[in-house]
Amino acid sequence: MTAEAMEAGPRKGSGADDDRPLRIALLTYKGNPFCGGQGVYVRHLSRELALLGHSVEVIGAQPYPVLDEGAGPGNPRLTELPSLDLYRSPDPFRTPKRDEYRDWVDALEVATMWTGGFPEPVTFSLRARRHLRARRGDFDVVHDNQTLGYGLLGDLGAPLVTTIHHPITVDRQLELDAAPDLKRRLSVRRWYAFTRMQKRVARRLPSVLTVSGTSRQEIIDHLGVRQDRIDVVHIGADTRLFSPDPAVPEVPGRIVTTSSADVPLKGLVHLVEALAKTRTEHPGAHLVVVGKRAEDGPVAQAIERYGLEDRVEFVKGITDAELVDLVRSAQVACVPSLYEGFSLPAAEAMATGAPLLATTGGAIPEVAGRDGETCLAVPPGDADALAAGLNRLLGDAELRARLGRAGRERVLRKFTWAQAAKGTAERYREAMSRSAATNPGRPAATATYSGSHR
């Protein structure tokens, strides 16, 4: 049993009351555990569901998720449902060879990419429907991680549950707002055309689960889902992995953040500007970004404009252990996002005992807590406020220690994967009961809502 499980308290083997363990199909159209939240969600939720005694089969496309196999009697295992992997490194937007095409779904995937769209949600959903119908009777519940594709409507042989951190329409609007010209705006609109499908699908699902109260309201406002169909189950940090370690020394002036360089949602450009301001008081201040460096764009331009080439470092492809030690070594962990549906980076940083500076964008305050108690909180998109927070934390060791302790305590109390798995399993059983009552002769689709396209 994991340390997180022990911190959450004893668990019953069946996962909920005295009911039998469930056979769960957990779908993910992309599962990279090192970039974005989808792979993190699948990895940790599947492990904790298995520790509750459930049988968990993850059905996913590239990049395939990393699973903690052998975690429990339900032993999460991976079934590969491959796409054409059109965005893989080092040849993104590639054109497949003729012998790679298998059927009309592959042709649809390529045609959508060629015309500037993002095909994976719809094409994965079509492949998943075909796979699930061929295995009718193998699962008690199907849990979709964020796809919301047309293929998942109708009879899949078991009730459907869907998870998304927030409506992708939020990402779409932020990118449109940041677009410098008409050409870029048209490109953004085409790329996010799949959000029209996700709206239509979401409105047809009678039960929705999301990860925060903020996301719940966004689902109502952006997707038109009725509020009585939506429940909140918080996700969490892996507190076994993300934990304090006094043996890892603080690096003076080190600020750590997790961000894709030029995704406007993440607010990295404002943190770079704040770093330049902070260095007038703390010359040793420097930033380590867990993510890919963009060679051009607003962030690269800001780094060059402020002469910070040797004070901003990007790291990617590091191991879990290296990531945790990096966060432990920081004098400040920062989440500068303009919006988050939950913010795993905030919860993970707090779990290590690192002092957190975070914006109030989206659901971040639900995770980070009150300003001055468990974090320092500033308005989103405000470089001056970020700089003031950085100066305050870098100059006050006692404040850093107090916020670090309080942040860790908050995560243990409210945001662990063990708690998330228990709440999710309860929603599974509700979906199954509702399906049985509504359609006594056949399974029906229900849903949960909570992951994000990144």
LUMLUMMI-658538 format. One line per 8 residues: their letters; for each residue x, z, y of C-alpha. Coordinates in steps of 0.05 Angstrom, whole numbers. Last residue first. Layout:
BEGIN
a> X:Z:Y  ...
END
This chain:
BEGIN
rhsgsyta> -64:-472:410  -135:-474:384  -162:-404:384  -193:-356:333  -259:-314:334  -330:-333:314  -366:-315:251  -417:-358:216
taaprgpn> -476:-367:171  -490:-428:127  -539:-423:69  -534:-414:-6  -592:-438:-50  -657:-415:-82  -669:-351:-44  -655:-385:23
taasrsma> -671:-336:79  -664:-272:40  -602:-295:1  -570:-322:64  -583:-258:102  -553:-217:46  -492:-261:41  -481:-260:117
eryreatg> -488:-184:117  -438:-179:60  -388:-222:97  -398:-180:161  -378:-117:123  -317:-153:97  -297:-170:168  -303:-97:190
kaaqawtf> -259:-74:133  -208:-129:145  -203:-113:219  -193:-39:206  -136:-54:159  -108:-105:208  -99:-49:259  -125:-45:330
krlvrerg> -162:18:351  -127:84:337  -60:57:315  -60:9:374  -76:64:424  -22:111:397  30:56:404  10:43:476
arglrarl> 12:117:494  83:124:467  108:62:503  72:80:568  107:148:570  176:120:552  173:65:604  149:114:658
eadgllrn> 207:161:643  257:103:646  234:83:716  270:27:753  257:-30:704  184:-9:700  170:-8:775  209:-71:789
lgaalada> 173:-109:734  105:-85:759  122:-107:831  146:-174:805  82:-185:767  41:-168:829  81:-217:870  74:-271:817
dgppvalc> -2:-266:818  -34:-315:767  -72:-260:731  -84:-194:768  -38:-136:747  -40:-81:694  15:-32:677  5:-5:607
tegdrgav> -23:53:566  -43:101:621  -19:70:687  -69:13:684  -121:26:631  -121:-5:561  -78:-61:533  -128:-89:483
epiaggtt> -193:-88:522  -152:-102:585  -126:-167:554  -196:-194:540  -196:-247:595  -140:-241:645  -124:-170:668  -49:-184:669
allpagta> 1:-147:627  63:-104:634  75:-66:569  125:-12:553  153:-24:482  129:27:431  132:-24:374  56:-23:368
maeaapls> 50:-37:442  88:-101:434  44:-122:375  -21:-107:412  1:-146:474  27:-205:433  -39:-205:394  -77:-220:457
fgeylspv> -154:-219:448  -190:-280:478  -133:-287:528  -135:-314:598  -86:-325:656  -31:-300:612  28:-259:639  37:-215:577
cavqasrv> 102:-177:588  144:-131:545  191:-91:590  255:-54:574  262:-99:515  303:-82:453  242:-65:411  213:-134:426
ldvleadt> 276:-168:401  279:-122:340  208:-143:323  223:-217:330  287:-212:288  248:-177:232  193:-229:234  246:-284:229
igkvfevr> 266:-329:286  244:-402:291  242:-401:366  282:-371:423  280:-390:497  328:-357:546  316:-347:621  373:-317:662
delgyrei> 426:-372:654  381:-427:680  351:-381:733  370:-420:796  302:-410:829  285:-484:832  315:-498:763  273:-445:728
aqavpgde> 212:-467:768  221:-540:748  228:-522:675  164:-480:680  124:-534:717  144:-593:673  207:-619:640  252:-599:582
arkgvvvl> 200:-551:555  231:-493:517  194:-473:454  171:-402:444  193:-329:445  215:-325:517  273:-278:535  276:-261:610
hagphetr> 331:-231:651  338:-173:700  410:-154:714  403:-165:789  348:-112:794  324:-108:866  334:-182:887  326:-199:813
tkalaevl> 253:-180:815  235:-239:861  266:-290:814  234:-256:754  165:-260:788  174:-336:796  190:-341:721  130:-297:706
hvlgklpv> 84:-342:747  108:-404:709  94:-368:643  20:-362:658  -1:-370:585  -64:-411:599  -23:-464:635  9:-485:569
dassttvi> 77:-508:594  127:-462:560  89:-439:499  92:-364:507  114:-297:478  146:-250:529  208:-206:532  240:-174:594
rgpvepva> 311:-147:586  341:-112:647  384:-65:607  381:-79:532  346:-21:498  380:1:434  351:-10:364  365:54:324
pdpsflrt> 305:87:357  259:42:316  187:38:338  137:-3:296  114:-74:291  124:-87:217  80:-33:186  36:-34:249
dagihvvd> 16:-106:235  -24:-113:298  -99:-119:304  -164:-157:302  -226:-129:335  -294:-142:302  -348:-161:352  -417:-185:332
irdqrvgl> -456:-246:357  -524:-273:335  -564:-229:382  -526:-260:440  -553:-330:427  -499:-383:424  -497:-428:485  -425:-449:475
hdiieqrs> -395:-435:543  -435:-375:568  -454:-341:503  -387:-355:471  -352:-331:535  -392:-266:532  -370:-252:461  -298:-271:479
tgsvtlvs> -298:-217:532  -327:-166:484  -270:-179:437  -253:-209:369  -314:-251:353  -365:-256:297  -424:-305:299  -486:-307:256
plrravrk> -541:-360:258  -496:-422:261  -528:-484:291  -506:-469:362  -433:-464:339  -436:-535:309  -459:-568:373  -408:-531:416
qmrtfayw> -352:-547:367  -369:-620:367  -365:-623:443  -299:-585:438  -271:-644:398  -264:-683:463  -207:-637:482  -153:-691:477
rrvslrrk> -197:-741:514  -211:-694:572  -138:-675:577  -117:-748:580  -168:-763:634  -142:-704:674  -70:-728:666  -87:-797:692
ldpaadle> -127:-768:750  -69:-727:776  -33:-660:775  -72:-628:718  -72:-551:727  -148:-545:735  -158:-592:676  -112:-549:634
lqrdvtip> -151:-486:653  -217:-521:637  -195:-544:569  -166:-476:549  -234:-444:566  -271:-499:529  -232:-476:468  -284:-420:460
hhittvlp> -248:-355:445  -213:-321:386  -246:-366:334  -273:-345:265  -326:-379:222  -367:-349:165  -403:-395:116  -451:-374:61
agldgllg> -434:-404:-7  -442:-471:-43  -422:-511:19  -494:-530:38  -500:-556:108  -452:-555:166  -378:-548:150  -364:-623:155
ygltqndh> -385:-623:228  -325:-582:248  -323:-511:275  -249:-505:256  -234:-434:279  -215:-397:215  -272:-415:168  -293:-360:119
vvdfdgrr> -330:-384:57  -368:-330:18  -384:-314:-54  -335:-366:-81  -324:-406:-145  -397:-425:-155  -390:-495:-126  -319:-520:-134
arlhrrar> -331:-594:-121  -375:-575:-62  -317:-534:-34  -267:-591:-37  -313:-643:-6  -333:-595:50  -259:-578:62  -240:-651:69
lsftvpep> -294:-662:121  -276:-599:158  -203:-618:159  -221:-685:190  -265:-655:244  -217:-600:266  -154:-643:258  -173:-703:300
fggtwmta> -145:-688:370  -160:-748:414  -114:-797:449  -142:-862:421  -86:-869:369  -98:-797:347  -172:-811:334  -155:-874:295
veladvwd> -104:-837:252  -152:-782:232  -210:-830:220  -166:-872:173  -147:-809:135  -221:-792:129  -235:-862:103  -191:-852:41
ryedrkpt> -121:-842:14  -75:-871:67  -2:-854:55  13:-921:22  5:-958:88  57:-917:124  33:-865:173  40:-876:249
rfpdpsry> 74:-815:281  44:-775:338  98:-722:327  163:-744:294  211:-685:291  168:-645:278  98:-654:251  41:-678:294
ldlsplet> 10:-730:247  8:-684:186  -32:-735:145  -77:-677:125  -64:-635:63  -112:-587:29  -62:-538:-1  -90:-480:-40
lrpngpga> -54:-415:-21  -60:-347:-55  -80:-279:-30  -70:-228:-87  -139:-197:-98  -106:-139:-135  -63:-126:-74  -6:-152:-32
gedlvpyp> 22:-195:-88  26:-254:-42  38:-240:32  18:-309:56  55:-360:100  6:-412:127  15:-487:117  32:-529:177
qagivevs> -3:-568:151  -72:-558:119  -106:-497:89  -147:-465:35  -132:-391:30  -158:-359:-33  -175:-285:-28  -201:-242:-85
hgllaler> -224:-176:-55  -195:-108:-74  -188:-77:-5  -114:-93:-9  -134:-166:-18  -174:-163:47  -112:-133:80  -67:-189:58
slhrvyvg> -118:-244:76  -127:-213:146  -52:-210:158  -34:-281:139  -96:-315:164  -93:-283:233  -19:-295:242  -29:-368:222
qggcfpng> -84:-377:273  -51:-339:330  -3:-390:360  66:-410:336  105:-371:284  52:-362:230  37:-438:227  -31:-441:194
kytllair> -68:-503:213  -138:-526:190  -150:-456:163  -203:-439:111  -210:-372:76  -248:-377:10  -269:-307:-10  -289:-280:-79
lprdddag> -317:-211:-63  -304:-144:-96  -366:-109:-124  -406:-63:-81  -392:12:-78  -390:19:-2  -348:-38:27  -278:-60:6
sgkrpgae> -287:-55:-69  -224:-13:-79  -246:41:-31  -197:55:25  -159:117:46  -136:123:119  -118:72:172  -47:100:177
maeatm> -40:91:102  -62:19:106  -14:5:163  43:34:123  26:-17:69  0:0:0
END
